[in-house]
């Protein structure tokens, strides 16, 4: 039996919404998400966001001050199920300061990363059921807080210890008619191409099969999936052997498939998932 069924939440999941970059669109996005919920509410929010970022926006979104409850301490799960309709907010920094919209600085990078860490701790402790992350400024975090930061996915995986087990996570996007996972994420294109290896592909396919299943298509790296080697030999030398290894292991995978038509084929239900090889190959179709 899940904790959501036994803690008084009536089966409703508790979602931690992180502020993202306080100087970006994140605070407005998370406030709108809770302001526009229609009863009956089927989920319980917890905003992990700075008061300094939220308060300047509250009036414009028609949220009264008594609709928001600023918590002094990180909440327990039980406390979040008995708020009488108020939206709980935990400020990860608790500092009085001024946020300059559109001008992310060191304090904003610190606040963005602190919100992510708090939400992650709450999720791992079972206080919340899931995290919903607003956009951060990767450049600001890398400059002021953590030089290795490249995005939420790798950061969360590292802090959950997933990197110790090989490729046991993927960034994925689920739309009503299209589901896309990425082999390589936030890398310069030359590094992303170098990251297309047989081992990486097999691990990604095993991960996708393990957690999602279904019929998977692997996008080709080159135009027309290499056109039999005429337009690049990586698809025949690297991608196809990885697909064949995965198929031999019982995974329903196909490819390499020409990326120029693959996503529309998936939207016509020919495939359940597309494994794109690099960020923009998949995200152009998704977005």
C-alpha angles and dihedrals in degrees: 000000000000123000089242088064096050108037102068096264091116092235092304114138119236112228125197110213112199120211098232112204107353090216093051136065095285100093091049092047095052093044091051090048091060097034093056098047111124122216135282086059110214096189137040118229131214114185114209096196143122120264087223090062098042105042097064088055101042099084094049089054092049095243114149119222091242090059091066124065117197109208121217095204134031103277131244119230091248092054091055093057096058107053100115094234097312119133111240119220127189115195107216093203105026093206130139108234143129121259116210108208113229094014108088114190141168095291091050092050089050091049093048093051093043091053090051092050093048093049091047091052091049092049094048090048092052094244090122129027099218145358126238110195126204119211119286131197102251091190093053093049092046091049099044109022119011121014093197095055113123102156148316099284100059092037093054092043092052093049091048091052094243095133089068090068101052120251100346097146139051137186106244138179123208120199127169092261104015135053119187132180125189128227094195122022129180101011133122108263094251090054092045091054090048087051092062098100131151092245094049091049094049092048091049092049091048089051094048092046092048097051104026111015124186132107111324129199121197115214117231117245098221131047110288087006088288097308091250093312097313093106099034135328101228094091094057096036100044115007101046095049089050091051091049092050091050092048090051087055091056101263116141096229132146135190166331085259123185105263094213091073103018099090094052089048089053090050088055088058096254089127135021095211139021119207105206117198100220140016105267094037089067102027097055088061094043098047 
